[in-house]
């Protein structure tokens, strides 16, 4: 457990640069924009899918407040 805390506490700018370079070497410069584009569209779809549920919850809460008055 102590060693886990030591390793997690040691992540800094040099380690992040090393990770980015490793990803660049693994996937190549042409693949990374495609991966990021796919990630962005996935996040947009997730937000779009959760938005109607949030709107329904807000409407239900407003109805409950109106009926209490």
C-alpha positions as CSV (number, residue, x, y, z in Angstrom):
1,X,0.0,0.0,0.0
2,X,2.8,2.4,0.8
3,X,4.6,1.6,-2.4
4,X,1.4,2.5,-4.3
5,X,1.3,5.9,-2.7
6,X,4.9,6.5,-3.6
7,X,4.4,5.6,-7.2
8,X,1.2,7.7,-7.6
9,X,2.9,10.7,-5.9
10,X,5.8,10.6,-8.3
11,X,3.8,11.5,-11.5
12,X,5.0,14.8,-12.8
13,X,5.8,16.7,-16.0
14,X,8.7,14.4,-17.0
15,X,6.6,11.3,-16.6
16,X,3.7,12.8,-18.6
17,X,6.1,13.7,-21.4
18,X,7.4,10.2,-21.4
19,X,3.9,8.7,-21.5
20,X,3.0,11.0,-24.4
21,X,6.1,10.0,-26.3
22,X,5.3,6.3,-25.8
23,X,1.8,6.8,-27.1
24,X,3.2,8.7,-30.1
25,X,5.6,5.9,-30.9
26,X,2.9,3.2,-30.5
27,X,0.2,4.8,-32.5
28,X,2.1,7.1,-34.8
29,X,1.4,10.8,-35.7
30,X,-1.4,10.0,-38.2
31,X,-3.5,7.8,-35.9
32,X,-3.6,10.1,-32.9
33,X,-6.0,12.8,-34.5
34,X,-8.3,10.0,-35.5
35,X,-8.3,8.6,-32.0
36,X,-9.0,12.0,-30.5
37,X,-11.8,12.7,-33.0
38,X,-13.4,9.4,-32.1
39,X,-13.1,10.2,-28.4
40,X,-14.6,13.6,-28.9
41,X,-17.6,12.2,-30.8
42,X,-18.1,9.6,-28.1
43,X,-18.2,12.2,-25.4
44,X,-20.7,14.3,-27.5
45,X,-23.0,11.3,-27.9
46,X,-22.8,10.5,-24.2
47,X,-23.7,14.1,-23.3
48,X,-26.6,14.1,-25.8
49,X,-27.9,10.8,-24.4
50,X,-27.9,12.0,-20.8
51,X,-29.4,15.5,-21.5
52,X,-33.0,14.4,-22.0
53,X,-32.9,12.4,-18.7
54,X,-31.7,15.5,-16.8
55,X,-34.5,17.7,-18.4
56,X,-37.1,15.1,-17.4
57,X,-35.8,15.1,-13.8
58,X,-36.0,18.9,-13.7
59,X,-39.6,18.9,-15.0
60,X,-40.6,16.3,-12.4
61,X,-39.1,18.4,-9.6
62,X,-40.9,21.5,-10.8
63,X,-44.2,19.6,-10.8
64,X,-43.6,18.4,-7.3
65,X,-42.9,21.9,-6.1
66,X,-46.1,23.2,-7.9
67,X,-48.3,20.5,-6.3
68,X,-47.0,21.3,-2.8
69,X,-48.0,25.0,-3.1
